[in-house]
Amino acid sequence: MARGKKEIGSKPMYGVKVEKNVYVPARDGVRLAVDIYRPDAPGKFPALLALSPYGKDVQTFDTPPQPFGKSVFEASIEAGNPDFYVPRGYVYVIGDLRGTGYSEGEYEGLFSKKEGEDGADIVEWLARQPWCNGKIGMAGICYFATIQLFVAAEQPPHLKAICPWEIFADDLYNHGLYEGGVLNIFLYGLYTGTYPARCGYAPRNVVSAMMKNTPPKKLERLVEKALSNPDLRQYPYLYHLLKYPEKNPILFDFMLNPYDGPYYRERSVCSRVNKIKVPAYVGGPLFSFFSQPQINIYNTLKVPKKFLLYSNMGTRPWKAQHKEVLRWYDYWLKGIDTGIMDEPPVRYYTAVDNKWSKAKEWPIESTVWTKFYLNSLGSLSPEPDNYNDVPDCFIQQPLYVSEERARVRYLTPPLSEDVQVTGAPRIVFYAAIDADDTNFRIDVRDEPSDDSGILPLSSGWLKASFRALDKSKTTPWEIGHDFTKSVPVEPGEINEYVAQLRPISYTFKAGHRIKLEISSIDIPTDPETYDVMWHVCNSKPTLHKIYRDGKYPSHLLLPVIPEG
């Protein structure tokens, strides 16, 4: 494309023609249902494809965008707005994955190989239609975004670019259902339709991959093992699901696979990123479990790429950032030089300061990793506490005894100047427990000068028995652990634990204090749990001792961005 004066992007100039329940044949003969929104005019246009298991018809539900947590907020309406793109000269196609909505076939567990293959088949079918110019992109966020990556890895010839934002579970184990080896039950609500995705899946023929592919005797043993796990048994609805898996075949499969291995590797798109050959605009919020997958995918891709990180997941139906997506696709699908590829590759938003910044790479090239040591009397300091070897302690009762989350807290003195933290906080700490396992939850918070406190800015989890590091998986942007096997803890033994928290970009203002909390439980009814994707907790009382002295220099490591 010629460089020079930048061209104005596509402007609205067409009406919208809709074709509902068009069936596209997959390579195995299964018919996949799509809705096609296209310009009501002659000619050939590029097409954008959005795929999910949520039901295509709800994606155009006509409600004003709602903030997270409101009464009619619906997290699954994430395909994007056809009424924005079609008038600007794009065909917009929203489809049901096989076995969901109006599509035929069988949905065999989350992210089966068929999902990428089916998407590739639809791409090539679209390219053959008389109203398409043969240039296809993909659209939508969260599940829609991860599917873009699976489809791109299949390398359909007419897929020319993708725009995966809010990537979910590029690594289905650690970035999906077992953060730090600790099971979260996000898929309980997502599939069945409880908060925040009340619609849930649109199941037509959803089956358990484990029930389909595991010999009956082995399956029976796996189910009995899960039923005997006291951590799962303490939740009646998880016990119920293990007994009646048809209610939620997806979460059933996850509960039978508590270790990383072939089940997750086959369904993790991070292992296929090297097959992606088309330009990619990666983006999404520095929020919840989206932030780390986005960073991992962006840094792994070896194609023309861009990176955009904003502060939160925003509103639903998803109608935000459409102008930016349009700039991307105008450039790659229409040949309009919008200037998007002349800009710095990384752009990110910092909360509190409410500012956008540009960078060449992630982690940010100016990052200064800064240690804050855990000290006695609950202080967090640049200097270690060398002389007080008495540990800090907390005892966590199980949920059926108490709904109080025990914890230890450490705070800096009031800051003398603003401190911008951009990246993934890490913690190295030394701990002993009186059991053979526990879960550690780590939170970083901003403690205002009025001591009121707010929700955690960044959180991380680590199951003690998964403390072993895996150097082959460790990168400049993530700490790797070995989740293929567990090593029980010797009660009373002091062990080193290294945990990574979810990435953030946040400015702690002068006069505020940085707060670190270590606990071991998520309580669904506790507003401080913050994240609706809460984690399965330990089922027995456990004493935790946190050591922080000259021999055991426990510390928080923050990615600080110097001023200027």
N, C-alpha and C positions, 0 to 999 in steps of 0.2 A: 504494500500500500504506500502511496506517495505521502511523504511528510510535508508539513507546511501548515497552512491555515486549517484549523479544525472545523469539521463539518457539523452542522446541526443534526441531531439525531432524528429518528423517525417521529413524525407528528400524527395525531389522530386524524384520519381522513376516510375511514371505511365504516360501514355498518357491520353487524355481527350476524352470521348465519350459523345455526346450531343443528347438528345431527346427533341424536341420542342413540345409545346402545348399538353402535356399529361394532361388528364382530371381526376381529383380526385373527387369522389362523397362525398358531405357533408351529414350530417345526415338527412337533409330534401330533399335530392335528387338533389340539385343544383350542377352543375359540375364546379369545380374550376380548372383553367388552371395553369399549372406549367411547367417550363423548368428544365430538369434534366441534370446536368453535373456530370459524374461519371468516376471513373478510368476504362480505357480500359484494363481490366484484370479480370480474374475469382476471385471469393472470395466475402466475405461480408465485408462491410465498414460502419463506422458510417456516419451519414448524418447531414448536417447543412441546416436549412430552413430559407429563407428570404421572407417576405411578405410585400406588400405595395399597394397603389392605383395608383402608378406612371407609371405602365406599365413595365412588366418584360423585354421586349425586349430592352428597352433603358439602362437597368442596365449593359449590357456588351458592351455599345457603346465604340468603340475603339478610344479614344482620350487621349493624355498625360494629367495627372492630372494638373488642372488649379487652381491658387489661387483665393480666394474670390474676386469678383469684375471685373475679366477679361472678355473679350468679349465673350468667349465660355465657361465660367464657368457655370456649371449646377448643382445646389444644390441638385437636386433630385436623382442623381446617387450615391446611398448610400448602395447598397446591399452587397458590397464586391466583391472581385475578385475570381471567380471560378478557374482561371488559376493558382492561388497561392495554393489553398487548395486541389484541385482534384489530382494533381500530388503527393501530400503528403498523399494520402490515405483517402480522404473524398469524399462523395457524396455531391454536392452542389446543392440546389434546390431553385429556385427563382419563386415566384408565384404572381399572380394577386388576390387581394381581390375581393370578390363577387361584381358584378356590375361594375367592372373596368377591363380595358385591355380586355383579351379574356375570362374572367370568366363570367359565367351566374349569374342570380340572381339580387338582388337589393342592392345597397349601400345606406343604410338608415341613413344618417348623420354620422358625425365623431365619430369613436370608439363605434359603436353599439355592443351589446352583441354578435352578429353573428361573428364579427371579431375574437374574442377569440375562440369561438366554432369551426369556420372553421379551424383555425390554429391547434387546437387540433385534428380535424379529419384528417388533412393532416399528422400530426405527426404519428398518429396510422397507417395510410395507408402506409407511408414510412417504418415503422417498419416491415410490412408484406411482403415487396418486397424481392425477392431472392438475391439481391445484397446488402442488408442492414443487419447489425448485430444487429439491434434492439435498438441501442443507438443513440438518436437524440439530437442535440443541435440547437440553433437558431443564426442567424447572421444578420448584418446590423445595421445601426445607424439611429438616429432621429425617423422618423415614424416606421421604421423597429424595432427600439429598444423598443418603447412603445408597439408594437404588441407582442414582446417577453413576456412582463409582463402580458398582457391579456391572452396569450396562457398558460403561466405557471400557472396562477390562475385557469385555468380549470383543472389542474392536470392530463394531459394525461399520462398514465403509462410509456410510452417509452421516454418521455422527461427527460433527465438526467442532463442538465445544460443549463444555458442561459448566454448571454454576452451583456446586453443592454447598449450601449454607446450613448451619446448625446440624452438622454431621453427627449421627447417632451411632455409637458402638462400632467404630472402625475395627477395633479389637473387641469382639463380642464378649470375651471374658472380662478383662480388666477395665476396659472402657465402657462396658455395657452392664452386665448383671452381677459381676463379682468384683466390685472396686476394692483393690487391696486384698482380694480373696474373701470379702464379706458380701454375702448375698443381699442385693436390694430387690424389692418386689415391685419395681416400676411396671413390669409387664402384667402384674395382677390387675392394676387399674387400667392400663392401656388396652388390654385385650377385652376385659369384661365391661368396661365403660363406667369407671368410677373416677372421681376427681383426680387430675384436672381434665382428662379426656373422657367426658361422660358418654360420648358416642361410642368410643372404643372401636374395635374391629367390626367389619361387616362380614362375618363368617358365613360361608356357604358350604365349604367342604374343607375344614381345617382339621388336620390330623397331627397326632404326636409322632415326630420322627423316631423317637425311641420305641414307641409301641409298634410302629410299622417295621422297623429294621432290626430290632433286638430279639433274639430267640426267647421264647416264652419263659423258660426256666431262669435265664439270666435276668430278664426283665423283672420277674417276680422277686429275685434276690435284691436287685437294685431298689425296688419299691420298699421292700421290707427294711433295707438299710436306711433309707430316707425316713421311714416311719419311726425307726428307733432312734433317730437323731433328736435329742431333747431340745435343741435349739429350734428345730422346726415344729416339734410336737406342742410347744407352748402356745402356738397360734392355731386356734381351732380351724380357721379358714385354710391354712396351709395343710393341716392334717386332712381336712375335708377334700382338698384338691388332689392329694396323693391317693385318696380312695376313689375319687370320681374325676379322673383326669380330663374327661370330655368337656368339663366346664372351662378349662383353660389349658389346652394341650401345650402351649408354648412354655408357660412357667413350669408345668409338670416336667418337661424335658430338662429345664435348667436345674431343677432340684435334684434330678437324677445324675447330674454331671457337676459335682462340686469342685472338680479339678480341671485345670486347663488341659487341652488335649485335642485329639482329632475332631471331636464334635464341634469345638469352637474354631479350630483352625480352618475347617472347611467352610465356615460361615462368617469368617472375618475378612473384610475387604482389604485390610491392611496388608495381607499376604499377597494381594493381586495388584497393588498399586503400580508395580513395575511394568504391568501390561497396559497401563493407560497411556495413550499416545496423543490425546487431543488437549488443547488448551483448557485450563481450569481456573475458575475464579472461586477460591475457597473463602468462606466467611462464616460469621455467626457471632453469638454473644459470648462474652467472658462471664458465663453463668452456668451453674449446674454442671452436668456431665457432658455438655457439648464442647466445652473449651479445649480440653486435651485432645480429643479426636481431630478437631480442626487443625490444631498445631501439628499433630503427627502427620496428617495427610499432606498438608502444605509442604512441610519440610521433606517429605519422602518423594513427592512428585518430581519428575524430571522432564517437564514440559513448560511451555510458556504459561505463566501463572501470576495470579494476584492474590492478595490476602487482606481481608477486611474484618476487624474485630470491633463489635459494638458492645454496649454495656449490659443489655438484658434481652430477654426473648420477646419483649414488646407485646403487641396485641394480636388477637385472632378474631376473625379470619385474617390470614397473613396478606396484608396489602402494602406493607412497608418496603422500603428499599427498591421498589420496582423501577425507578428511574435509573438507578445504578446498574441493575441487571440489564436494563434496556441498552445502556451504553456498551456493556460487554457484548451483547448479542448483535447489536448494530455493527460493531466492529468485526466480529468473526463470521456472522451469517449474512450480512448485507454489504460488507466491504466499506462501511462508512468510517472514516478516521475520526472517531470521537475523542481521541487523545488519551484514551484510557491506558494504553500501553506505554505512553511516555511518562507516566507518573511513577513515583517510587513504588516498589512492589508491595510494601506493607503499610497499612494505615490502621490505626487503633484509637479507641476512645478511652479516656481516663476519667473515671467517676470522681465526683466532688469538684475537681477543677473544671469539669465539663468541657474538655478540650480534645480536639483531634490532633494526632501526631503522625508523622511519617517516619519510616525506617527502611533500611535496606534488607533486614533479615530478622528472624525470630529464633532464639531470644534476641532482644534488642542489642545492637552492637555496643552500646554504651553502658550495658548492665554492669553494676558493681555488686557482687554477691557479698552480703553484709551479715555477720553473725550477731545474734542476740542470745546471750547465755541465760539459761534458767538458773536463778539464784534463790537462796533461802528468803523467807518472808514474802514469797510470791512476787519477786521482782524479776524483771527481764532487762539484762544489762549488756553493754559491749564487752564487759570483762567477766571472766569466769569466777565462780565462787569456790575458792580453793580450800576453805577451812571448815565448812559445815558439811559433814558427811552423813547427817541424819536425813533420810529420804522424806519426800512429801508423799502422802498416802490418801487413797480414797477407796471405799468399799462400795461396789455396785450391787444392789439387789436386783433380782430378776423382775420382769414386768408384773408377774402375778403376785408379787409381794409389795412393790412400791413403784410409783410412777415418777419418782424424783431422780433426776439425772445427777449422779455424783461426779465431781470433777475437781481438778486442781487448776489454778489460774496463775498466770504470771503477767505482770504489766510493766512497761517501761515508765520512767518518770515522764511528766508532761514534755512533749517534744519542743525543742527550742526553735525548730524550723520545720517547714513542710517536708514530708518524705513521700516521694512517689515510688510505689511498688508496682512493677509491671512484669509479670511472668508467674511462674509456679513456685510458691513458697515450698521449702523443704524443711524437714526436722530430723535431727539425729538425737535420739534420747536413749537412756539406759533405764531399764525397768525390771522388776521382779514381780511375780504374781504367785498366789498360793494355789493355783490350778494348773492344768496342763495346756490350757489355751484361753484366750480372750480376744476381744476385738478392741482395737484402739481407734478412737475418733479424735481428730485434731482440728481445732477451729482457730482461725485468726479473726479478730474483731477490732473495731475502732471504738475505743472508750472515750466518749466525749468528756469535756472538762466538767460537765455537770453530773458525771458518773451515772448517766441513765442507761448507757449501753445500747447496742443495736444488734440486729441479726448478724450471723457470721458472714464475713466477706469471702472467705475461702475455707474449704473443709477437705479433709482427707481421711481415709480409713486404711487400716492394716490389721489383718488377722495375725496374731502372734506366731502361730505355727507356719505362716508363710513369710517369715522374716528374712529368709535367705535371699541374697541379692543375685541377680543374673547379669553379669557384665556384658554379655552378648546382646542384651536388650536395652542396655543403658545408653542414652544419647544425651547431647547437651541440653535437651529440653525435657527429658524424662528419666526418672529412676526406674530400672527394671528389676523385677522380682521373679523368682522361680515359683510359678503357681501350679506346676505339674505334680508336686508332692508336698506334703506337709511334714514338719518336724516338730513333734510335741515339745512343749516347754517343760523343763524340770522345775517343779515347784520350788520357789525360793531362790532359784538361780538368776543372777543378773545378766541380762542379754542386751545387746545393742539392737536398736530398731531404727531403720531409716525409712521415712515415709514422705511421699509427695502429696501436696495439696493441689486443689484445682486452681488453674491460672486466673489471675485477676489483673486489672490495671486500676489503681486506686491511689489517691493522695491523702495521706494522714496529715491533717492540718496542725500547725504549731499550736501548742497548748493541749492537744489531744494525746492519748496514750495508745500504744499498740498492745493489744491483749492477746495472749495465747492461752488456750484451754485444752486440756487433755482429759478425755472421758472415755466411756466404753459402750455407749448405748444411744440408740435413737428411740425416742418415745413419740409414737404417732400423734398423741394428743397435746404434745408440747409445742407451743408456737416457735420455740427456739430451735426445734428440729429443722425448720426453715425449708427443707427440701421434701416435697411430697413423695419422692422416691426413697423412702426410708429403708433402713438396713435391718436384717434379722439380728437379734441380740443374743447375748449369752444367757443361758437359762439357769445359772446357779450363782449364788453369791460369790463374789471374787474380790480379793484384796489386791490392789495395785500399789506398788511402791515405785516412785520416780526418783532416780538418783541424779544429783547435779552438784558434783564437787570436783576437786582437782583430778581425781582418778576417773571420774565419769562426767566429762564436760558436755552435758546435754545442751543443745543449742538449736535455735530457729535460724534458718538461713533465708534471707529475703533478697529478691532481685531488685535492688534499688537503682533508679534512674537519676543520675545527678542533674541538678538544675542546669538548664542551658545545653 
